[in-house]
Amino acid sequence: MSADASATQSVSASVSAARCFVPYPASAATAISSGPLSGIRLAVKDIFDVAGFPTGCGNPHMLAMSGVKTASAPSVVALAQAGAKFVGKTYTDELAFSMNGKNAHFGTPRNGGAPDRIPGGSSSGSASAVSNGLADVALGTDTGGSVRAPASHCGLIGLRPTHARVSLKGCMDLAPSFDTCGWFARDIDSFSRVGEVLLREDSCLLPDGAPAMPQVLVAADVLALLEPRVQAVFMQTLECLAGIIGTPLPVKTATPSFDALYWSFRYIQGYEAWQSHGETIVRHDLQLGPGVAERFAWSSQITPQQMEEHSSVRDRFREDFLRLLGSDRVIVLPTMPDIAPLLSESEQVLENYRNQAVRMLCLAGLSGCPQISLPLMTLDGAPFGFSIIGPQGSDQALIRLSRKLIDELA
């Protein structure tokens, strides 16, 4: 066997083991021009349209109804025109309405950072492709944590941008007032290069040059929700970063309470998710997997009055949270409540973990602020994300600050 044939066989075996790419036939979409992202291999979550491919949305019936798309989503086009080489579409949790990464129809992509644990969803395939070294960057979406959770679980950099900052045209809606377009990378250089293409100039100019730095706050009330072992590794990381960020000021982030914010997020997300997909689910009797089916069934019962009530909670929280951040502060916190659960855990354990995670992740979702997860921590030998939340429009500054933190721990 020739060296080229052996290398091809090895890559094929790695792709098969990772279970992250949807097995679509090859298309002319793989022919990408040169540019600032030349040499970058790009994977795309299968809720974005890519010309020459269907958009399956993690559900066999949706895949059958899709047809082959004739145009790519603007975010995909932007990366392609910058020189990224498209290497495939990646599996997603069903209709992007999960945080575990386990798809009842297509299986579970392999977590390259902790193979015995869930990858996290719904951008599970994208995180798997990058963490297994099969792509350099990958597009995902984040509604309730679908970039941040897999980034934490798989040991990647992942950003939930300021809401509406990156185009979601040509992408499946879940809950439009929360949906965002994010991405993953293993290294900050690749991550930053994608940011230069997808993000406009910051509208919030956080101080990020020596000696000026944003004031760093720590979400003390979030830490109080977590196990002592999780608190300990986070505080140790803060100590290691003290030369860059100083001593963070403890603050309360969740007003009026975590329970109020949790239910505000759940009701708004559920209402919008049913508006996006309810008619299709009922008309075509979509067969949904465990967890996803129950969430849509619950969502179908939410009334406009409940939506209005919980939207008022969001409005009040957003005002308080944006005031807390101002234009020169950032908040640090663990990305998730713990490392990724084991693949062997029950659906009930995974649902409980998801509900705990929502209480943390909803801070950025309800406020519309950017949050970046960094692979700065490990616990029990598994990756664990360190997060920074900044004011709306500070995405590029968060990436620059992230580089400083990563370099400090290198």
Secondary structure, DSSP 8 states (H G I E B T S, - for coil): --HHHHHHHHHHHHHHHHT-B------GGG----STTTT-EEEEETTB--TTS---TT-HHHHHHH---SS--HHHHHHHHTT-EEEEEE--SGGG--SS--BTTTB----TT-TTB---SSSHHHHHHHHTTS-SEEEEEESSSTTHHHHHHHT-EEEE-STTSS--TTB--S-TTT-EEEEEESSHHHHHHHHHHH----SS----STT---EEEEEHHHHTTS-HHHHHHHHHHHHHTHHHH-S-EEE---SS-HHHHHHHHHHHHHHHHHHHHHHHHHHHT----TTHHHHHHHHTT--HHHHHHHHHHHHHHHHHHHHHHTTTEEEEEESSSSS--BTTS-HHHHHHHHHHHHHHHHHHHHHT--EEEEEEEEETTEEEEEEEE--TT-HHHHHHHHHHHHHHH-
